[in-house]
Amino acid sequence: MNSKNKYFHDRVVLLLLSFNVLVSVLASLIILLKLVNLPTDYYPFVQGRFPAGQKIYNTGSVVSLYSLVVFIVLTLVINGILSHKVYPHKKDFSIIILSLNLLLVALTYLVSQSLTSFS
């Protein structure tokens, strides 16, 4: 059997691929919906510096937050391709790559939520 067929017949890999796609799509949709519903006068924090106890925040535009959605999609595609290329050599590395992508998407989602919270 060809390595491509083995990759797509491996249950663990298919489970992780499916879960990666599901989490990435959900995170992207939630981020996009939150960005659409932001107030028009909202400028998100894009940088924070705390020298000598002072709090200095730099604000940016909402457009810069759309890069988080692009980042999620790019990491999904790149990690999927990388996992597929590594699978014939080391199956465990392929599974680790897919697992770490879940962590990366979760952390990206958390960062986006903290940047768009305006309480």
DSSP file (Angstrom, degrees, kcal/mol; ACC not computed):
  #  RESIDUE AA STRUCTURE BP1 BP2  ACC     N-H-->O    O-->H-N    N-H-->O    O-->H-N    TCO  KAPPA ALPHA  PHI   PSI    X-CA   Y-CA   Z-CA
    1    1 A M              0   0    0      0, 0.0     5,-0.0     0, 0.0     2,-0.0   0.000 360.0 360.0 360.0 139.5    0.0    0.0    0.0
    2    2 A N     >  -     0   0    0      1,-0.1     4,-2.2     4,-0.0     5,-0.2  -0.296 360.0-117.9 -67.8 152.2    1.3    3.5   -0.9
    3    3 A S  H  > S+     0   0    0      1,-0.2     4,-2.3     2,-0.2     5,-0.1   0.826 115.4  57.1 -64.1 -30.4    2.3    5.8    2.0
    4    4 A K  H  > S+     0   0    0      2,-0.2     4,-2.0     1,-0.2    -1,-0.2   0.920 108.2  46.6 -64.9 -41.8   -0.4    8.2    0.9
    5    5 A N  H  > S+     0   0    0      1,-0.2     4,-0.7     2,-0.2    -2,-0.2   0.886 111.8  51.0 -66.9 -37.6   -3.0    5.5    1.4
    6    6 A K  H >X S+     0   0    0     -4,-2.2     4,-0.8     1,-0.2     3,-0.6   0.897 108.3  53.2 -65.3 -39.1   -1.6    4.5    4.7
    7    7 A Y  H >< S+     0   0    0     -4,-2.3     3,-0.7     1,-0.2    -2,-0.2   0.929 112.6  42.1 -62.2 -46.2   -1.7    8.1    5.9
    8    8 A F  H 3< S+     0   0    0     -4,-2.0    -1,-0.2     1,-0.2    -2,-0.2   0.510 114.0  53.1 -83.1  -2.9   -5.3    8.5    5.1
    9    9 A H  H << S+     0   0    0     -4,-0.7     2,-0.5    -3,-0.6    -1,-0.2   0.467  81.6 104.8-104.2  -5.9   -6.2    5.1    6.5
   10   10 A D    <X  -     0   0    0     -4,-0.8     4,-2.3    -3,-0.7     5,-0.2  -0.656  61.7-153.0 -77.9 122.7   -4.6    5.7    9.9
   11   11 A R  H  > S+     0   0    0     -2,-0.5     4,-2.4     1,-0.2     5,-0.2   0.876  91.7  50.8 -67.3 -39.0   -7.4    6.3   12.4
   12   12 A V  H  > S+     0   0    0      2,-0.2     4,-2.5     1,-0.2    -1,-0.2   0.924 112.2  47.3 -65.5 -43.1   -5.3    8.4   14.8
   13   13 A V  H  > S+     0   0    0      1,-0.2     4,-2.9     2,-0.2     5,-0.2   0.915 113.1  48.5 -64.9 -42.8   -4.1   10.7   11.9
   14   14 A L  H  X S+     0   0    0     -4,-2.3     4,-2.6     2,-0.2     5,-0.2   0.889 111.2  50.8 -64.8 -38.0   -7.7   11.0   10.6
   15   15 A L  H  X S+     0   0    0     -4,-2.4     4,-2.5     2,-0.2    -2,-0.2   0.938 113.8  43.9 -63.8 -46.1   -9.0   11.8   14.0
   16   16 A L  H  X S+     0   0    0     -4,-2.5     4,-2.6     2,-0.2    -2,-0.2   0.896 113.8  50.4 -67.1 -40.0   -6.3   14.5   14.6
   17   17 A L  H  X S+     0   0    0     -4,-2.9     4,-2.5     2,-0.2    -2,-0.2   0.936 113.1  46.3 -61.5 -45.7   -6.8   15.9   11.1
   18   18 A S  H  X S+     0   0    0     -4,-2.6     4,-2.5     1,-0.2    -2,-0.2   0.914 114.1  47.4 -63.3 -42.8  -10.6   16.1   11.6
   19   19 A F  H  X S+     0   0    0     -4,-2.5     4,-2.8    -5,-0.2     5,-0.3   0.881 110.7  52.8 -67.5 -37.4  -10.2   17.7   15.0
   20   20 A N  H  X S+     0   0    0     -4,-2.6     4,-2.5     2,-0.2     5,-0.2   0.930 111.6  45.5 -61.0 -46.1   -7.7   20.2   13.6
   21   21 A V  H  X S+     0   0    0     -4,-2.5     4,-2.5     2,-0.2     5,-0.2   0.923 114.4  48.8 -64.2 -44.0  -10.0   21.3   10.9
   22   22 A L  H  X S+     0   0    0     -4,-2.5     4,-2.5     2,-0.2     5,-0.2   0.942 114.7  43.3 -62.2 -48.9  -13.0   21.5   13.3
   23   23 A V  H  X S+     0   0    0     -4,-2.8     4,-2.7     1,-0.2     5,-0.2   0.894 114.8  50.5 -65.8 -39.6  -11.1   23.6   15.9
   24   24 A S  H  X S+     0   0    0     -4,-2.5     4,-2.4    -5,-0.3    -1,-0.2   0.918 112.5  45.7 -65.7 -43.1   -9.5   25.8   13.2
   25   25 A V  H  X S+     0   0    0     -4,-2.5     4,-2.6    -5,-0.2     5,-0.2   0.923 115.0  47.4 -65.9 -43.9  -12.8   26.5   11.5
   26   26 A L  H  X S+     0   0    0     -4,-2.5     4,-2.5    -5,-0.2     5,-0.2   0.931 113.7  47.1 -64.1 -44.7  -14.6   27.2   14.9
   27   27 A A  H  X S+     0   0    0     -4,-2.7     4,-2.4    -5,-0.2     5,-0.2   0.917 113.5  49.0 -63.0 -42.7  -11.8   29.4   16.1
   28   28 A S  H  X S+     0   0    0     -4,-2.4     4,-2.7    -5,-0.2    -2,-0.2   0.922 112.8  47.0 -63.4 -44.0  -11.7   31.3   12.8
   29   29 A L  H  X S+     0   0    0     -4,-2.6     4,-2.7     2,-0.2     5,-0.2   0.909 112.7  48.8 -65.4 -41.6  -15.5   31.8   12.8
   30   30 A I  H  X S+     0   0    0     -4,-2.5     4,-2.2     2,-0.2    -1,-0.2   0.916 113.1  47.6 -65.7 -41.5  -15.6   33.0   16.4
   31   31 A I  H  X S+     0   0    0     -4,-2.4     4,-2.4    -5,-0.2    -2,-0.2   0.936 113.7  47.5 -63.7 -45.8  -12.8   35.4   15.8
   32   32 A L  H  X S+     0   0    0     -4,-2.7     4,-2.1     1,-0.2    -2,-0.2   0.910 112.2  49.4 -63.6 -41.7  -14.4   36.8   12.6
   33   33 A L  H  X S+     0   0    0     -4,-2.7     4,-1.5     1,-0.2    -1,-0.2   0.888 112.0  48.6 -65.2 -37.4  -17.8   37.1   14.3
   34   34 A K  H  < S+     0   0    0     -4,-2.2    -1,-0.2    -5,-0.2    -2,-0.2   0.886 111.0  50.6 -69.2 -36.5  -16.3   38.9   17.2
   35   35 A L  H >< S+     0   0    0     -4,-2.4     3,-0.9     1,-0.2    -2,-0.2   0.864 108.6  51.9 -68.7 -34.6  -14.4   41.3   14.9
   36   36 A V  H 3< S+     0   0    0     -4,-2.1    -1,-0.2     1,-0.2    -2,-0.2   0.857 110.4  49.2 -68.3 -33.9  -17.5   42.1   13.0
   37   37 A N  T 3< S+     0   0    0     -4,-1.5    -1,-0.2    -5,-0.2    -2,-0.2   0.322  83.9 117.6 -91.5   9.0  -19.4   43.0   16.2
   38   38 A L  S <  S-     0   0    0     -3,-0.9    -3,-0.0    -4,-0.2    78,-0.0  -0.429  76.0 -97.3 -72.0 150.0  -16.7   45.3   17.6
   39   39 A P    >   -     0   0    0      0, 0.0     3,-1.4     0, 0.0    -1,-0.1  -0.304  29.5-120.6 -62.8 153.5  -17.6   48.9   18.1
   40   40 A T  T 3  S+     0   0    0      1,-0.3    -2,-0.1    -3,-0.1    -3,-0.0   0.773 111.6  52.2 -70.2 -25.0  -16.5   51.3   15.4
   41   41 A D  T 3  S+     0   0    0      2,-0.0     2,-0.5     0, 0.0    -1,-0.3   0.166  83.4 120.4 -96.2  20.2  -14.4   53.4   17.7
   42   42 A Y    <   -     0   0    0     -3,-1.4    20,-0.2    -4,-0.0    -4,-0.0  -0.724  38.1-176.4 -90.0 128.4  -12.5   50.3   19.1
   43   43 A Y        -     0   0    0     -2,-0.5    18,-0.2    18,-0.1     3,-0.1  -0.954  22.4-138.5-122.3 109.1   -8.7   50.2   18.6
   44   44 A P        -     0   0    0      0, 0.0    16,-2.2     0, 0.0     2,-0.4  -0.252  20.9-104.5 -71.4 154.2   -7.2   47.0   20.0
   45   45 A F  E     +A   59   0A   0     70,-0.5    14,-0.2    14,-0.2     3,-0.1  -0.636  40.6 169.9 -72.8 126.8   -4.0   46.8   22.0
   46   46 A V  E     +     0   0A   0     12,-2.8     2,-0.3    -2,-0.4    13,-0.2   0.505  65.9  21.8-114.0 -11.3   -1.3   45.5   19.7
   47   47 A Q  E     -A   58   0A   0     11,-1.4    11,-3.1     2,-0.0     2,-0.4  -0.969  59.6-167.2-157.6 140.0    1.7   46.1   22.0
   48   48 A G  E     -A   57   0A   0     -2,-0.3     2,-0.4     9,-0.2     9,-0.2  -0.996   4.3-176.3-132.6 132.9    2.2   46.6   25.7
   49   49 A R  E     -A   56   0A   0      7,-3.0     7,-2.7    -2,-0.4    -2,-0.0  -0.980   7.0-170.5-127.1 140.0    5.3   47.9   27.5
   50   50 A F    >   +     0   0    0     -2,-0.4     3,-0.7     5,-0.2     2,-0.4  -0.529  14.3 170.6-130.0  66.6    5.7   48.1   31.2
   51   51 A P  G >  S-     0   0    0      0, 0.0     3,-2.1     0, 0.0    -2,-0.1  -0.658  73.4 -13.4 -81.0 130.5    8.9   50.0   32.1
   52   52 A A  G 3  S-     0   0    0     -2,-0.4     3,-0.1     1,-0.3    -2,-0.0   0.841 129.4 -51.9  52.2  42.1    9.3   50.9   35.7
   53   53 A G  G <  S+     0   0    0     -3,-0.7    -1,-0.3     1,-0.3     2,-0.2   0.435 105.9 128.2  80.4  -1.9    5.7   50.1   36.7
   54   54 A Q    <   -     0   0    0     -3,-2.1     2,-0.7     2,-0.0    -1,-0.3  -0.595  53.6-138.5 -85.3 149.9    4.2   52.3   33.9
   55   55 A K        +     0   0    0     -2,-0.2     2,-0.5    -5,-0.2    -5,-0.2  -0.931  25.3 175.2-110.6 111.6    1.6   50.8   31.6
   56   56 A I  E     -A   49   0A   0     -7,-2.7    -7,-3.0    -2,-0.7     2,-0.4  -0.965   5.6-174.4-120.2 116.5    2.1   51.9   28.0
   57   57 A Y  E     -A   48   0A   0     -2,-0.5     2,-0.5    -9,-0.2    -9,-0.2  -0.909  12.7-152.7-112.4 137.0   -0.2   50.4   25.4
   58   58 A N  E     -A   47   0A   0    -11,-3.1   -12,-2.8    -2,-0.4   -11,-1.4  -0.917  16.4-151.2-104.3 133.3    0.1   50.9   21.7
   59   59 A T  E     +A   45   0A   0     -2,-0.5   -14,-0.2   -14,-0.2     2,-0.2  -0.675  15.2 179.2-102.9 158.7   -3.1   50.5   19.7
   60   60 A G        -     0   0    0    -16,-2.2     2,-0.2    -2,-0.3   -13,-0.0  -0.614  34.2 -73.4-135.9-163.9   -3.6   49.4   16.2
   61   61 A S    >   -     0   0    0     -2,-0.2     3,-1.0   -18,-0.2     4,-0.4  -0.592  35.9-115.4 -98.6 163.8   -6.5   48.9   13.7
   62   62 A V  G >> S+     0   0    0      1,-0.2     3,-1.4   -20,-0.2     4,-0.6   0.768 110.3  72.4 -66.9 -25.2   -9.0   46.0   13.7
   63   63 A V  G >4 S+     0   0    0      1,-0.3     3,-0.9     2,-0.2     4,-0.5   0.832  87.5  62.7 -60.4 -32.2   -7.5   44.9   10.4
   64   64 A S  G X4 S+     0   0    0     -3,-1.0     3,-0.6     1,-0.2    -1,-0.3   0.766  96.3  59.3 -65.9 -23.2   -4.4   43.7   12.2
   65   65 A L  G X> S+     0   0    0     -3,-1.4     3,-1.3    -4,-0.4     4,-0.6   0.717  89.8  69.9 -78.1 -19.9   -6.5   41.2   14.1
   66   66 A Y  H XX S+     0   0    0     -3,-0.9     4,-1.7    -4,-0.6     3,-0.5   0.748  84.1  72.2 -66.7 -20.9   -7.7   39.6   10.8
   67   67 A S  H <> S+     0   0    0     -3,-0.6     4,-2.4    -4,-0.5    -1,-0.3   0.763  86.8  64.1 -65.2 -22.7   -4.1   38.3   10.5
   68   68 A L  H <> S+     0   0    0     -3,-1.3     4,-2.1     2,-0.2    -1,-0.2   0.887 102.2  47.9 -66.4 -37.7   -4.9   35.9   13.3
   69   69 A V  H <X S+     0   0    0     -4,-0.6     4,-2.1    -3,-0.5    -2,-0.2   0.911 111.9  49.3 -67.6 -42.0   -7.5   34.2   11.1
   70   70 A V  H  X S+     0   0    0     -4,-1.7     4,-2.7     1,-0.2    -2,-0.2   0.901 109.8  53.0 -62.3 -40.2   -5.0   34.0    8.3
   71   71 A F  H  X S+     0   0    0     -4,-2.4     4,-2.5     2,-0.2     5,-0.2   0.901 107.6  50.7 -61.9 -42.1   -2.4   32.6   10.7
   72   72 A I  H  X S+     0   0    0     -4,-2.1     4,-1.9     2,-0.2    -1,-0.2   0.923 113.0  45.4 -62.8 -44.3   -4.8   29.8   11.8
   73   73 A V  H  X S+     0   0    0     -4,-2.1     4,-2.3     2,-0.2    -2,-0.2   0.920 113.4  49.7 -66.7 -43.1   -5.6   28.8    8.2
   74   74 A L  H  X S+     0   0    0     -4,-2.7     4,-2.9     1,-0.2     5,-0.3   0.911 111.0  48.8 -63.1 -42.3   -1.9   28.9    7.2
   75   75 A T  H  X S+     0   0    0     -4,-2.5     4,-2.4     1,-0.2     5,-0.3   0.875 109.9  52.8 -67.3 -34.7   -0.8   26.7   10.2
   76   76 A L  H  X S+     0   0    0     -4,-1.9     4,-1.7    -5,-0.2    -2,-0.2   0.947 115.0  40.4 -62.4 -47.8   -3.6   24.2    9.4
   77   77 A V  H  X S+     0   0    0     -4,-2.3     4,-2.4     2,-0.2     5,-0.2   0.938 118.1  46.0 -67.9 -47.4   -2.5   23.9    5.8
   78   78 A I  H  X S+     0   0    0     -4,-2.9     4,-2.8     1,-0.2     5,-0.2   0.914 114.6  46.9 -65.9 -43.0    1.3   23.9    6.5
   79   79 A N  H  X S+     0   0    0     -4,-2.4     4,-2.3    -5,-0.3    -1,-0.2   0.849 111.3  52.7 -69.1 -32.1    1.1   21.4    9.4
   80   80 A G  H  X S+     0   0    0     -4,-1.7     4,-1.9    -5,-0.3    -2,-0.2   0.928 113.3  43.0 -65.0 -44.6   -1.2   19.1    7.4
   81   81 A I  H  X S+     0   0    0     -4,-2.4     4,-2.2     2,-0.2    -2,-0.2   0.922 115.2  49.4 -66.4 -44.4    1.3   19.1    4.5
   82   82 A L  H  X S+     0   0    0     -4,-2.8     4,-2.0     1,-0.2    -2,-0.2   0.899 110.6  50.3 -62.4 -41.0    4.3   18.7    6.8
   83   83 A S  H  X S+     0   0    0     -4,-2.3     4,-1.6     1,-0.2    -1,-0.2   0.889 110.4  50.3 -64.0 -39.0    2.6   15.8    8.7
   84   84 A H  H  < S+     0   0    0     -4,-1.9    -2,-0.2     1,-0.2    -1,-0.2   0.881 111.5  47.9 -66.5 -38.4    1.8   14.1    5.4
   85   85 A K  H  < S+     0   0    0     -4,-2.2     4,-0.3     1,-0.2    -2,-0.2   0.848 115.0  44.9 -71.1 -33.8    5.4   14.4    4.2
   86   86 A V  H >X S+     0   0    0     -4,-2.0     4,-2.6    -5,-0.2     3,-1.3   0.757  92.3  84.3 -80.9 -25.3    6.9   13.1    7.5
   87   87 A Y  T 3< S+     0   0    0     -4,-1.6    -1,-0.2     1,-0.3    -2,-0.1   0.832  84.9  53.3 -53.1 -44.3    4.4   10.2    7.9
   88   88 A P  T 34 S+     0   0    0      0, 0.0    -1,-0.3     0, 0.0     3,-0.2   0.810 118.6  37.4 -63.6 -25.4    6.3    7.6    5.7
   89   89 A H  T <4 S+     0   0    0     -3,-1.3     2,-0.4    -4,-0.3    -2,-0.2   0.913 135.6   6.3 -90.1 -49.9    9.5    8.2    7.7
   90   90 A K     X  -     0   0    0     -4,-2.6     4,-1.4     1,-0.1    -1,-0.3  -0.899  54.0-171.9-140.9 107.0    8.2    8.6   11.3
   91   91 A K  H  > S+     0   0    0     -2,-0.4     4,-1.9     1,-0.2     5,-0.2   0.880  89.4  56.5 -64.7 -38.4    4.5    8.1   12.1
   92   92 A D  H  > S+     0   0    0      1,-0.2     4,-2.3     2,-0.2    -1,-0.2   0.887 104.4  51.8 -64.1 -39.3    5.0    9.4   15.6
   93   93 A F  H  > S+     0   0    0      1,-0.2     4,-2.5     2,-0.2    -1,-0.2   0.877 107.1  54.1 -64.1 -36.6    6.4   12.7   14.4
   94   94 A S  H  X S+     0   0    0     -4,-1.4     4,-1.9     2,-0.2    -1,-0.2   0.909 109.9  46.3 -63.1 -42.0    3.4   13.1   12.2
   95   95 A I  H  X S+     0   0    0     -4,-1.9     4,-2.2     2,-0.2    -2,-0.2   0.883 111.5  52.0 -68.2 -38.4    1.0   12.7   15.1
   96   96 A I  H  X S+     0   0    0     -4,-2.3     4,-2.7     2,-0.2    -2,-0.2   0.900 107.6  52.5 -64.7 -40.5    3.1   15.1   17.2
   97   97 A I  H  X S+     0   0    0     -4,-2.5     4,-1.4     1,-0.2    -2,-0.2   0.928 111.7  45.5 -61.0 -45.4    2.9   17.7   14.5
   98   98 A L  H  X S+     0   0    0     -4,-1.9     4,-1.1     1,-0.2    -1,-0.2   0.870 113.3  50.5 -67.0 -36.1   -0.9   17.4   14.3
   99   99 A S  H  X S+     0   0    0     -4,-2.2     4,-1.4     1,-0.2     3,-0.3   0.905 108.7  50.7 -68.6 -41.0   -1.2   17.5   18.1
  100  100 A L  H  X S+     0   0    0     -4,-2.7     4,-2.4     1,-0.2    -1,-0.2   0.795 102.5  61.6 -68.2 -26.7    1.0   20.6   18.4
  101  101 A N  H  X S+     0   0    0     -4,-1.4     4,-2.5     2,-0.2    -1,-0.2   0.876 100.4  54.3 -65.4 -35.6   -1.2   22.3   15.8
  102  102 A L  H  X S+     0   0    0     -4,-1.1     4,-2.2    -3,-0.3    -2,-0.2   0.924 109.6  47.1 -62.2 -42.8   -4.2   21.9   18.1
  103  103 A L  H  X S+     0   0    0     -4,-1.4     4,-2.5     2,-0.2    -2,-0.2   0.908 111.6  51.4 -63.2 -42.0   -2.2   23.7   20.9
  104  104 A L  H  X S+     0   0    0     -4,-2.4     4,-2.1     1,-0.2    -2,-0.2   0.901 111.1  46.6 -63.7 -42.2   -1.1   26.4   18.5
  105  105 A V  H  X S+     0   0    0     -4,-2.5     4,-2.4     2,-0.2    -1,-0.2   0.900 112.0  51.4 -67.5 -39.9   -4.7   27.1   17.3
  106  106 A A  H  X S+     0   0    0     -4,-2.2     4,-2.2    -5,-0.2    -2,-0.2   0.917 111.7  46.5 -63.7 -42.6   -5.9   27.1   20.9
  107  107 A L  H  X S+     0   0    0     -4,-2.5     4,-2.3     2,-0.2    -1,-0.2   0.880 111.1  52.2 -67.7 -36.8   -3.3   29.6   22.0
  108  108 A T  H  X S+     0   0    0     -4,-2.1     4,-2.4     2,-0.2    -2,-0.2   0.904 109.6  50.1 -63.5 -40.9   -4.0   31.8   19.0
  109  109 A Y  H  X S+     0   0    0     -4,-2.4     4,-2.2     2,-0.2    -2,-0.2   0.917 110.1  49.9 -63.1 -43.5   -7.7   31.8   19.9
  110  110 A L  H  X S+     0   0    0     -4,-2.2     4,-2.1     1,-0.2    -2,-0.2   0.899 110.7  49.8 -63.5 -39.9   -6.9   32.8   23.5
  111  111 A V  H  X S+     0   0    0     -4,-2.3     4,-2.1     1,-0.2    -1,-0.2   0.916 110.2  50.5 -64.2 -42.4   -4.6   35.6   22.3
  112  112 A S  H  X S+     0   0    0     -4,-2.4     4,-1.6     1,-0.2    -2,-0.2   0.885 110.1  50.5 -64.7 -36.6   -7.4   36.9   20.0
  113  113 A Q  H  X S+     0   0    0     -4,-2.2     4,-0.6     1,-0.2    -1,-0.2   0.888 110.7  48.3 -68.8 -37.5   -9.9   36.8   22.8
  114  114 A S  H  < S+     0   0    0     -4,-2.1     3,-0.3     1,-0.2    -1,-0.2   0.854 112.1  49.7 -71.5 -31.5   -7.6   38.7   25.1
  115  115 A L  H  < S+     0   0    0     -4,-2.1   -70,-0.5     1,-0.2    -1,-0.2   0.799 114.6  43.7 -74.9 -27.2   -6.9   41.3   22.4
  116  116 A T  H  < S+     0   0    0     -4,-1.6     2,-0.5    -5,-0.2    -1,-0.2   0.402  85.2 109.0-100.0   3.1  -10.6   41.8   21.6
  117  117 A S     <  +     0   0    0     -4,-0.6     2,-0.3    -3,-0.3    -4,-0.0  -0.690  41.3 177.6 -80.4 127.6  -11.9   42.0   25.2
  118  118 A F              0   0    0     -2,-0.5    -1,-0.1     1,-0.1    -3,-0.0  -0.641 360.0 360.0-131.0  74.2  -12.9   45.5   25.9
  119  119 A S              0   0    0     -2,-0.3    -1,-0.1     0, 0.0    -2,-0.0   0.453 360.0 360.0 -97.3 360.0  -14.3   45.6   29.4
